[in-house]
Amino acid sequence: MNLVQFAAEVRAARAVLGWSQTELARRTAVTQRAIYCIEQNIVQPRMQTEERIIEAFTDAGLRFELLSSGGFKMTVPNKAIARPRSGRTK
């Protein structure tokens, strides 16, 4: 997989889901620093780490499709979209 594209997918998926790097790290049993390094394209993730990240996003309902143009398309079910948190409680 193209590392720059994978980094972009991880950042985009986290944004849509409203997950922090720490949250993704918790769900994939890696460190927050590892997620940061992957997103910044500093390191190539191990195959197992990449698979865990993909599995976490798949479990959340996200689907990725590689495009012939070199980009990707992410399909997001409504239930997976992060909702803004209200500052008020009732």
Biopython code that builds the backbone (N, CA, C, O; Angstrom):
import numpy as np
from Bio.PDB.StructureBuilder import StructureBuilder

atoms = [
    (1, "MET", "N", (0.851, -1.187, 0.000)),
    (1, "MET", "CA", (0.000, 0.000, 0.000)),
    (1, "MET", "C", (0.892, 1.244, 0.000)),
    (1, "MET", "O", (1.959, 1.260, 0.614)),
    (2, "ASN", "N", (0.444, 2.259, -0.685)),
    (2, "ASN", "CA", (1.144, 3.539, -0.729)),
    (2, "ASN", "C", (1.101, 4.167, 0.666)),
    (2, "ASN", "O", (0.025, 4.388, 1.221)),
    (3, "LEU", "N", (2.278, 4.450, 1.227)),
    (3, "LEU", "CA", (2.346, 4.934, 2.613)),
    (3, "LEU", "C", (1.733, 6.314, 2.787)),
    (3, "LEU", "O", (1.079, 6.577, 3.796)),
    (4, "VAL", "N", (1.935, 7.195, 1.822)),
    (4, "VAL", "CA", (1.354, 8.538, 1.916)),
    (4, "VAL", "C", (-0.172, 8.433, 1.890)),
    (4, "VAL", "O", (-0.865, 9.129, 2.632)),
    (5, "GLN", "N", (-0.677, 7.566, 1.038)),
    (5, "GLN", "CA", (-2.126, 7.380, 0.949)),
    (5, "GLN", "C", (-2.667, 6.758, 2.231)),
    (5, "GLN", "O", (-3.724, 7.163, 2.715)),
    (6, "PHE", "N", (-1.957, 5.780, 2.785)),
    (6, "PHE", "CA", (-2.412, 5.157, 4.032)),
    (6, "PHE", "C", (-2.466, 6.195, 5.145)),
    (6, "PHE", "O", (-3.421, 6.226, 5.922)),
    (7, "ALA", "N", (-1.454, 7.039, 5.225)),
    (7, "ALA", "CA", (-1.428, 8.097, 6.238)),
    (7, "ALA", "C", (-2.643, 9.007, 6.083)),
    (7, "ALA", "O", (-3.272, 9.377, 7.075)),
    (8, "ALA", "N", (-2.975, 9.368, 4.851)),
    (8, "ALA", "CA", (-4.138, 10.225, 4.591)),
    (8, "ALA", "C", (-5.434, 9.521, 4.974)),
    (8, "ALA", "O", (-6.340, 10.146, 5.525)),
    (9, "GLU", "N", (-5.527, 8.230, 4.687)),
    (9, "GLU", "CA", (-6.712, 7.465, 5.053)),
    (9, "GLU", "C", (-6.895, 7.440, 6.568)),
    (9, "GLU", "O", (-8.008, 7.609, 7.066)),
    (10, "VAL", "N", (-5.811, 7.231, 7.290)),
    (10, "VAL", "CA", (-5.892, 7.168, 8.749)),
    (10, "VAL", "C", (-6.352, 8.511, 9.305)),
    (10, "VAL", "O", (-7.235, 8.557, 10.162)),
    (11, "ARG", "N", (-5.762, 9.600, 8.824)),
    (11, "ARG", "CA", (-6.169, 10.935, 9.308)),
    (11, "ARG", "C", (-7.638, 11.211, 8.986)),
    (11, "ARG", "O", (-8.382, 11.706, 9.832)),
    (12, "ALA", "N", (-8.050, 10.890, 7.760)),
    (12, "ALA", "CA", (-9.436, 11.149, 7.342)),
    (12, "ALA", "C", (-10.421, 10.312, 8.153)),
    (12, "ALA", "O", (-11.450, 10.814, 8.603)),
    (13, "ALA", "N", (-10.105, 9.062, 8.332)),
    (13, "ALA", "CA", (-11.004, 8.172, 9.076)),
    (13, "ALA", "C", (-11.137, 8.615, 10.527)),
    (13, "ALA", "O", (-12.237, 8.624, 11.078)),
    (14, "ARG", "N", (-10.029, 8.978, 11.141)),
    (14, "ARG", "CA", (-10.097, 9.457, 12.522)),
    (14, "ARG", "C", (-10.965, 10.700, 12.628)),
    (14, "ARG", "O", (-11.761, 10.840, 13.557)),
    (15, "ALA", "N", (-10.802, 11.606, 11.660)),
    (15, "ALA", "CA", (-11.579, 12.851, 11.676)),
    (15, "ALA", "C", (-13.073, 12.570, 11.567)),
    (15, "ALA", "O", (-13.873, 13.149, 12.301)),
    (16, "VAL", "N", (-13.444, 11.692, 10.661)),
    (16, "VAL", "CA", (-14.860, 11.369, 10.464)),
    (16, "VAL", "C", (-15.445, 10.717, 11.710)),
    (16, "VAL", "O", (-16.573, 11.008, 12.107)),
    (17, "LEU", "N", (-14.667, 9.837, 12.315)),
    (17, "LEU", "CA", (-15.152, 9.119, 13.492)),
    (17, "LEU", "C", (-15.058, 9.941, 14.771)),
    (17, "LEU", "O", (-15.675, 9.598, 15.780)),
    (18, "GLY", "N", (-14.284, 11.028, 14.732)),
    (18, "GLY", "CA", (-14.088, 11.837, 15.926)),
    (18, "GLY", "C", (-13.141, 11.186, 16.920)),
    (18, "GLY", "O", (-13.205, 11.465, 18.117)),
    (19, "TRP", "N", (-12.264, 10.318, 16.427)),
    (19, "TRP", "CA", (-11.310, 9.627, 17.291)),
    (19, "TRP", "C", (-10.013, 10.415, 17.379)),
    (19, "TRP", "O", (-9.538, 10.957, 16.381)),
    (20, "SER", "N", (-9.454, 10.474, 18.550)),
    (20, "SER", "CA", (-8.121, 11.042, 18.729)),
    (20, "SER", "C", (-7.093, 9.976, 18.344)),
    (20, "SER", "O", (-7.434, 8.808, 18.157)),
    (21, "GLN", "N", (-5.855, 10.390, 18.231)),
    (21, "GLN", "CA", (-4.788, 9.412, 18.009)),
    (21, "GLN", "C", (-4.739, 8.428, 19.165)),
    (21, "GLN", "O", (-4.490, 7.240, 18.963)),
    (22, "THR", "N", (-4.973, 8.911, 20.360)),
    (22, "THR", "CA", (-4.963, 8.055, 21.543)),
    (22, "THR", "C", (-6.068, 7.009, 21.477)),
    (22, "THR", "O", (-5.853, 5.851, 21.836)),
    (23, "GLU", "N", (-7.255, 7.415, 21.018)),
    (23, "GLU", "CA", (-8.371, 6.476, 20.883)),
    (23, "GLU", "C", (-8.052, 5.395, 19.859)),
    (23, "GLU", "O", (-8.279, 4.212, 20.114)),
    (24, "LEU", "N", (-7.529, 5.790, 18.704)),
    (24, "LEU", "CA", (-7.164, 4.791, 17.699)),
    (24, "LEU", "C", (-6.077, 3.874, 18.235)),
    (24, "LEU", "O", (-6.112, 2.668, 17.993)),
    (25, "ALA", "N", (-5.126, 4.419, 18.948)),
    (25, "ALA", "CA", (-4.058, 3.605, 19.535)),
    (25, "ALA", "C", (-4.641, 2.578, 20.506)),
    (25, "ALA", "O", (-4.235, 1.416, 20.507)),
    (26, "ARG", "N", (-5.586, 3.009, 21.324)),
    (26, "ARG", "CA", (-6.215, 2.097, 22.277)),
    (26, "ARG", "C", (-6.930, 0.958, 21.554)),
    (26, "ARG", "O", (-6.844, -0.200, 21.962)),
    (27, "ARG", "N", (-7.630, 1.297, 20.485)),
    (27, "ARG", "CA", (-8.396, 0.294, 19.743)),
    (27, "ARG", "C", (-7.516, -0.666, 18.950)),
    (27, "ARG", "O", (-7.969, -1.744, 18.564)),
    (28, "THR", "N", (-6.277, -0.291, 18.705)),
    (28, "THR", "CA", (-5.385, -1.116, 17.883)),
    (28, "THR", "C", (-4.209, -1.691, 18.663)),
    (28, "THR", "O", (-3.370, -2.392, 18.097)),
    (29, "ALA", "N", (-4.145, -1.402, 19.940)),
    (29, "ALA", "CA", (-3.078, -1.914, 20.817)),
    (29, "ALA", "C", (-1.687, -1.479, 20.356)),
    (29, "ALA", "O", (-0.733, -2.256, 20.393)),
    (30, "VAL", "N", (-1.595, -0.230, 19.925)),
    (30, "VAL", "CA", (-0.297, 0.381, 19.626)),
    (30, "VAL", "C", (-0.219, 1.691, 20.403)),
    (30, "VAL", "O", (-1.183, 2.075, 21.066)),
    (31, "THR", "N", (0.893, 2.363, 20.330)),
    (31, "THR", "CA", (1.033, 3.613, 21.066)),
    (31, "THR", "C", (0.490, 4.787, 20.265)),
    (31, "THR", "O", (0.376, 4.730, 19.041)),
    (32, "GLN", "N", (0.156, 5.854, 20.989)),
    (32, "GLN", "CA", (-0.267, 7.089, 20.321)),
    (32, "GLN", "C", (0.863, 7.602, 19.450)),
    (32, "GLN", "O", (0.620, 8.110, 18.355)),
    (33, "ARG", "N", (2.085, 7.477, 19.919)),
    (33, "ARG", "CA", (3.256, 7.922, 19.146)),
    (33, "ARG", "C", (3.344, 7.168, 17.821)),
    (33, "ARG", "O", (3.691, 7.758, 16.798)),
    (34, "ALA", "N", (3.033, 5.871, 17.829)),
    (34, "ALA", "CA", (3.052, 5.083, 16.596)),
    (34, "ALA", "C", (2.017, 5.615, 15.604)),
    (34, "ALA", "O", (2.297, 5.725, 14.411)),
    (35, "ILE", "N", (0.829, 5.943, 16.096)),
    (35, "ILE", "CA", (-0.217, 6.495, 15.223)),
    (35, "ILE", "C", (0.264, 7.827, 14.644)),
    (35, "ILE", "O", (0.107, 8.078, 13.449)),
    (36, "TYR", "N", (0.838, 8.665, 15.477)),
    (36, "TYR", "CA", (1.371, 9.948, 15.006)),
    (36, "TYR", "C", (2.407, 9.728, 13.900)),
    (36, "TYR", "O", (2.349, 10.378, 12.856)),
    (37, "CYS", "N", (3.340, 8.827, 14.125)),
    (37, "CYS", "CA", (4.406, 8.578, 13.141)),
    (37, "CYS", "C", (3.855, 8.021, 11.837)),
    (37, "CYS", "O", (4.357, 8.345, 10.761)),
    (38, "ILE", "N", (2.832, 7.190, 11.926)),
    (38, "ILE", "CA", (2.188, 6.653, 10.712)),
    (38, "ILE", "C", (1.508, 7.783, 9.956)),
    (38, "ILE", "O", (1.664, 7.895, 8.740)),
    (39, "GLU", "N", (0.755, 8.619, 10.658)),
    (39, "GLU", "CA", (0.033, 9.717, 10.025)),
    (39, "GLU", "C", (0.971, 10.753, 9.407)),
    (39, "GLU", "O", (0.628, 11.379, 8.404)),
    (40, "GLN", "N", (2.133, 10.931, 9.989)),
    (40, "GLN", "CA", (3.097, 11.902, 9.459)),
    (40, "GLN", "C", (4.032, 11.266, 8.433)),
    (40, "GLN", "O", (4.940, 11.918, 7.916)),
    (41, "ASN", "N", (3.800, 9.990, 8.146)),
    (41, "ASN", "CA", (4.603, 9.239, 7.179)),
    (41, "ASN", "C", (6.081, 9.197, 7.593)),
    (41, "ASN", "O", (6.974, 9.236, 6.746)),
    (42, "ILE", "N", (6.320, 9.117, 8.895)),
    (42, "ILE", "CA", (7.671, 9.033, 9.432)),
    (42, "ILE", "C", (8.160, 7.590, 9.397)),
    (42, "ILE", "O", (9.337, 7.325, 9.155)),
    (43, "VAL", "N", (7.238, 6.662, 9.644)),
    (43, "VAL", "CA", (7.583, 5.243, 9.648)),
    (43, "VAL", "C", (6.609, 4.461, 8.788)),
    (43, "VAL", "O", (5.471, 4.875, 8.568)),
    (44, "GLN", "N", (7.074, 3.338, 8.315)),
    (44, "GLN", "CA", (6.191, 2.396, 7.639)),
    (44, "GLN", "C", (5.644, 1.466, 8.716)),
    (44, "GLN", "O", (6.416, 0.833, 9.436)),
    (45, "PRO", "N", (4.316, 1.378, 8.833)),
    (45, "PRO", "CA", (3.778, 0.511, 9.882)),
    (45, "PRO", "C", (4.054, -0.959, 9.576)),
    (45, "PRO", "O", (4.128, -1.370, 8.418)),
    (46, "ARG", "N", (4.202, -1.731, 10.634)),
    (46, "ARG", "CA", (4.290, -3.181, 10.452)),
    (46, "ARG", "C", (2.987, -3.651, 9.831)),
    (46, "ARG", "O", (1.946, -3.012, 9.983)),
    (47, "MET", "N", (3.056, -4.770, 9.131)),
    (47, "MET", "CA", (1.860, -5.330, 8.491)),
    (47, "MET", "C", (0.763, -5.565, 9.523)),
    (47, "MET", "O", (-0.404, -5.272, 9.263)),
    (48, "GLN", "N", (1.125, -6.091, 10.689)),
    (48, "GLN", "CA", (0.141, -6.360, 11.729)),
    (48, "GLN", "C", (-0.516, -5.072, 12.218)),
    (48, "GLN", "O", (-1.723, -5.048, 12.457)),
    (49, "THR", "N", (0.261, -4.008, 12.369)),
    (49, "THR", "CA", (-0.284, -2.724, 12.803)),
    (49, "THR", "C", (-1.238, -2.162, 11.758)),
    (49, "THR", "O", (-2.322, -1.681, 12.087)),
    (50, "GLU", "N", (-0.824, -2.227, 10.496)),
    (50, "GLU", "CA", (-1.690, -1.753, 9.408)),
    (50, "GLU", "C", (-3.006, -2.530, 9.397)),
    (50, "GLU", "O", (-4.076, -1.943, 9.237)),
    (51, "GLU", "N", (-2.926, -3.831, 9.565)),
    (51, "GLU", "CA", (-4.134, -4.666, 9.578)),
    (51, "GLU", "C", (-5.040, -4.313, 10.752)),
    (51, "GLU", "O", (-6.262, -4.293, 10.603)),
    (52, "ARG", "N", (-4.455, -4.032, 11.925)),
    (52, "ARG", "CA", (-5.255, -3.644, 13.091)),
    (52, "ARG", "C", (-5.971, -2.322, 12.861)),
    (52, "ARG", "O", (-7.131, -2.164, 13.240)),
    (53, "ILE", "N", (-5.283, -1.379, 12.242)),
    (53, "ILE", "CA", (-5.888, -0.078, 11.950)),
    (53, "ILE", "C", (-7.047, -0.246, 10.973)),
    (53, "ILE", "O", (-8.132, 0.297, 11.182)),
    (54, "ILE", "N", (-6.808, -0.994, 9.918)),
    (54, "ILE", "CA", (-7.861, -1.240, 8.925)),
    (54, "ILE", "C", (-9.051, -1.937, 9.586)),
    (54, "ILE", "O", (-10.202, -1.597, 9.314)),
    (55, "GLU", "N", (-8.777, -2.902, 10.446)),
    (55, "GLU", "CA", (-9.850, -3.626, 11.134)),
    (55, "GLU", "C", (-10.658, -2.702, 12.037)),
    (55, "GLU", "O", (-11.883, -2.811, 12.090)),
    (56, "ALA", "N", (-9.996, -1.798, 12.745)),
    (56, "ALA", "CA", (-10.710, -0.858, 13.618)),
    (56, "ALA", "C", (-11.654, 0.018, 12.814)),
    (56, "ALA", "O", (-12.790, 0.252, 13.228)),
    (57, "PHE", "N", (-11.193, 0.504, 11.667)),
    (57, "PHE", "CA", (-12.045, 1.350, 10.831)),
    (57, "PHE", "C", (-13.175, 0.534, 10.190)),
    (57, "PHE", "O", (-14.302, 1.017, 10.070)),
    (58, "THR", "N", (-12.875, -0.681, 9.787)),
    (58, "THR", "CA", (-13.899, -1.560, 9.208)),
    (58, "THR", "C", (-14.974, -1.867, 10.250)),
    (58, "THR", "O", (-16.167, -1.833, 9.947)),
    (59, "ASP", "N", (-14.547, -2.164, 11.476)),
    (59, "ASP", "CA", (-15.504, -2.435, 12.554)),
    (59, "ASP", "C", (-16.394, -1.223, 12.826)),
    (59, "ASP", "O", (-17.542, -1.375, 13.244)),
    (60, "ALA", "N", (-15.868, -0.027, 12.591)),
    (60, "ALA", "CA", (-16.648, 1.203, 12.787)),
    (60, "ALA", "C", (-17.578, 1.476, 11.607)),
    (60, "ALA", "O", (-18.388, 2.402, 11.655)),
    (61, "GLY", "N", (-17.464, 0.669, 10.543)),
    (61, "GLY", "CA", (-18.361, 0.801, 9.398)),
    (61, "GLY", "C", (-17.778, 1.520, 8.201)),
    (61, "GLY", "O", (-18.466, 1.683, 7.193)),
    (62, "LEU", "N", (-16.514, 1.962, 8.280)),
    (62, "LEU", "CA", (-15.906, 2.672, 7.160)),
    (62, "LEU", "C", (-15.464, 1.696, 6.084)),
    (62, "LEU", "O", (-15.062, 0.568, 6.369)),
    (63, "ARG", "N", (-15.548, 2.155, 4.839)),
    (63, "ARG", "CA", (-15.084, 1.357, 3.697)),
    (63, "ARG", "C", (-14.226, 2.260, 2.822)),
    (63, "ARG", "O", (-14.592, 3.401, 2.538)),
    (64, "PHE", "N", (-13.076, 1.732, 2.398)),
    (64, "PHE", "CA", (-12.171, 2.472, 1.526)),
    (64, "PHE", "C", (-12.109, 1.805, 0.169)),
    (64, "PHE", "O", (-12.122, 0.579, 0.063)),
    (65, "GLU", "N", (-12.041, 2.626, -0.869)),
    (65, "GLU", "CA", (-11.899, 2.132, -2.242)),
    (65, "GLU", "C", (-10.769, 2.917, -2.893)),
    (65, "GLU", "O", (-10.785, 4.148, -2.914)),
    (66, "LEU", "N", (-9.792, 2.195, -3.422)),
    (66, "LEU", "CA", (-8.699, 2.853, -4.137)),
    (66, "LEU", "C", (-9.194, 3.269, -5.509)),
    (66, "LEU", "O", (-9.863, 2.493, -6.192)),
    (67, "LEU", "N", (-8.874, 4.475, -5.914)),
    (67, "LEU", "CA", (-9.295, 5.000, -7.206)),
    (67, "LEU", "C", (-8.161, 4.895, -8.219)),
    (67, "LEU", "O", (-6.987, 4.961, -7.854)),
    (68, "SER", "N", (-8.506, 4.735, -9.457)),
    (68, "SER", "CA", (-7.487, 4.610, -10.506)),
    (68, "SER", "C", (-6.648, 5.882, -10.625)),
    (68, "SER", "O", (-5.524, 5.846, -11.125)),
    (69, "SER", "N", (-7.197, 6.999, -10.166)),
    (69, "SER", "CA", (-6.470, 8.269, -10.213)),
    (69, "SER", "C", (-5.369, 8.343, -9.153)),
    (69, "SER", "O", (-4.555, 9.266, -9.153)),
    (70, "GLY", "N", (-5.356, 7.360, -8.253)),
    (70, "GLY", "CA", (-4.353, 7.344, -7.202)),
    (70, "GLY", "C", (-4.880, 7.770, -5.850)),
    (70, "GLY", "O", (-4.185, 7.629, -4.844)),
    (71, "GLY", "N", (-6.082, 8.284, -5.807)),
    (71, "GLY", "CA", (-6.673, 8.686, -4.538)),
    (71, "GLY", "C", (-7.484, 7.557, -3.933)),
    (71, "GLY", "O", (-7.305, 6.390, -4.284)),
    (72, "PHE", "N", (-8.367, 7.907, -3.032)),
    (72, "PHE", "CA", (-9.240, 6.920, -2.426)),
    (72, "PHE", "C", (-10.598, 7.532, -2.156)),
    (72, "PHE", "O", (-10.751, 8.750, -2.067)),
    (73, "LYS", "N", (-11.576, 6.658, -2.030)),
    (73, "LYS", "CA", (-12.930, 7.062, -1.667)),
    (73, "LYS", "C", (-13.265, 6.357, -0.360)),
    (73, "LYS", "O", (-13.040, 5.155, -0.214)),
    (74, "MET", "N", (-13.802, 7.110, 0.580)),
    (74, "MET", "CA", (-14.198, 6.545, 1.862)),
    (74, "MET", "C", (-15.713, 6.610, 1.958)),
    (74, "MET", "O", (-16.311, 7.674, 1.795)),
    (75, "THR", "N", (-16.327, 5.469, 2.223)),
    (75, "THR", "CA", (-17.762, 5.407, 2.430)),
    (75, "THR", "C", (-18.010, 5.328, 3.926)),
    (75, "THR", "O", (-17.437, 4.498, 4.632)),
    (76, "VAL", "N", (-18.888, 6.224, 4.391)),
    (76, "VAL", "CA", (-19.130, 6.351, 5.824)),
    (76, "VAL", "C", (-20.630, 6.224, 6.089)),
    (76, "VAL", "O", (-21.413, 7.041, 5.603)),
    (77, "PRO", "N", (-21.036, 5.214, 6.851)),
    (77, "PRO", "CA", (-22.459, 5.137, 7.201)),
    (77, "PRO", "C", (-22.802, 6.259, 8.182)),
    (77, "PRO", "O", (-21.957, 6.680, 8.971)),
    (78, "ASN", "N", (-24.035, 6.733, 8.127)),
    (78, "ASN", "CA", (-24.457, 7.835, 9.004)),
    (78, "ASN", "C", (-24.163, 7.571, 10.467)),
    (78, "ASN", "O", (-23.777, 8.482, 11.200)),
    (79, "LYS", "N", (-24.342, 6.331, 10.898)),
    (79, "LYS", "CA", (-24.145, 6.026, 12.323)),
    (79, "LYS", "C", (-22.695, 6.191, 12.760)),
    (79, "LYS", "O", (-22.422, 6.325, 13.952)),
    (80, "ALA", "N", (-21.760, 6.184, 11.807)),
    (80, "ALA", "CA", (-20.333, 6.277, 12.157)),
    (80, "ALA", "C", (-19.840, 7.716, 12.246)),
    (80, "ALA", "O", (-18.775, 7.968, 12.809)),
    (81, "ILE", "N", (-20.591, 8.650, 11.706)),
    (81, "ILE", "CA", (-20.141, 10.041, 11.677)),
    (81, "ILE", "C", (-20.162, 10.623, 13.085)),
    (81, "ILE", "O", (-21.156, 10.529, 13.805)),
    (82, "ALA", "N", (-19.042, 11.223, 13.453)),
    (82, "ALA", "CA", (-18.937, 11.832, 14.781)),
    (82, "ALA", "C", (-19.901, 13.003, 14.878)),
    (82, "ALA", "O", (-19.975, 13.841, 13.980)),
    (83, "ARG", "N", (-20.615, 13.047, 15.949)),
    (83, "ARG", "CA", (-21.544, 14.143, 16.203)),
    (83, "ARG", "C", (-20.852, 15.143, 17.132)),
    (83, "ARG", "O", (-20.193, 14.744, 18.092)),
    (84, "PRO", "N", (-20.997, 16.428, 16.853)),
    (84, "PRO", "CA", (-20.411, 17.418, 17.766)),
    (84, "PRO", "C", (-21.022, 17.262, 19.152)),
    (84, "PRO", "O", (-22.219, 17.019, 19.305)),
    (85, "ARG", "N", (-20.184, 17.406, 20.130)),
    (85, "ARG", "CA", (-20.681, 17.316, 21.505)),
    (85, "ARG", "C", (-21.233, 18.654, 21.942)),
    (85, "ARG", "O", (-20.628, 19.703, 21.719)),
    (86, "SER", "N", (-22.383, 18.598, 22.562)),
    (86, "SER", "CA", (-22.980, 19.818, 23.082)),
    (86, "SER", "C", (-22.329, 20.158, 24.409)),
    (86, "SER", "O", (-22.055, 19.271, 25.218)),
    (87, "GLY", "N", (-22.087, 21.413, 24.629)),
    (87, "GLY", "CA", (-21.486, 21.833, 25.881)),
    (87, "GLY", "C", (-22.486, 21.892, 27.013)),
    (87, "GLY", "O", (-22.120, 22.122, 28.166)),
    (88, "ARG", "N", (-23.743, 21.685, 26.686)),
    (88, "ARG", "CA", (-24.814, 21.798, 27.689)),
    (88, "ARG", "C", (-25.403, 20.431, 27.992)),
    (88, "ARG", "O", (-25.554, 19.601, 27.095)),
    (89, "THR", "N", (-25.724, 20.205, 29.207)),
    (89, "THR", "CA", (-26.416, 18.975, 29.604)),
    (89, "THR", "C", (-27.758, 19.331, 30.178)),
    (89, "THR", "O", (-27.948, 20.401, 30.755)),
    (90, "LYS", "N", (-28.669, 18.430, 30.012)),
    (90, "LYS", "CA", (-30.032, 18.672, 30.519)),
    (90, "LYS", "C", (-30.277, 17.893, 31.760)),
    (90, "LYS", "O", (-31.365, 17.966, 32.331)),
]
sb = StructureBuilder()
sb.init_structure("model")
sb.init_model(0)
sb.init_chain("A")
sb.init_seg("    ")
for serial, (resi, resn, name, xyz) in enumerate(atoms, 1):
    if name == "N":
        sb.init_residue(resn, " ", resi, " ")
    sb.init_atom(name, np.array(xyz, "f"), 0.0, 1.0, " ", f" {name:<3s}", serial, name[0])
structure = sb.get_structure()
